[in-house]
Amino acid sequence: ACASAGNYTIFAGGSAPQVNQSETASVEIWNHLTGEWTQATLSQPRKKPEAVGVGQYVVIAGGEIAKPKPPPSFPVPPSSTPPLTGYTATVDVFDTATGHWFTDQLLSPRQYFGAAHVVGKAVGASEGGAAIFGGGFFDDMRLGSVDIYDPATRKHTRAQLSHNRSNLKAFGVGNDR
């Protein structure tokens, strides 16, 4: 996931070849003003998260996580082996004004979803706007729910798409003036 806010661009999560293509918690932070790179760690390793810049915040949400392998207490036929991946609702937020991180949760775990920055009184957002995460995939089903998250107030609201869908791309336009 990649997003910019303030003087920073953040690259977070993904797959790491040095650890067998598994999920990574690695975060690379580039400061546009100084040209310096720093590193941080997500609260949870994951691949396929989405990221959005909202005012002074970079919001990194959702994605695919590894599930622990079940204990080998009895033989399990390959067709009934549980999946070794799951989905997360975890949100990591970087405050570019303070340099601090905090965590929160989406209303629904998801991956393969669209994310955008929105502004306006219609979504109940504070002055900096809100991150909107819509559709996606969870537990073998496509989602139609939309999580609207304001990182300044940590307020969550919910909306609904006209039909369930995954593999979305989203972008925000306009303002409330």
PyMOL commands that set and color helices and strands:
alter all, ss='L'
color gray80, all
select helices_A, chain A and resi 17-19+78-80+121-123
alter helices_A, ss='H'
color red, helices_A
select strands_A, chain A and resi 2-5+8-12+15-16+22-31+37-46+50-54+57-61+64-66+85-87+90-95+100-105+114-118+130-134+137-138+141-150+155-165
alter strands_A, ss='S'
color yellow, strands_A
deselect
rebuild
show_as cartoon
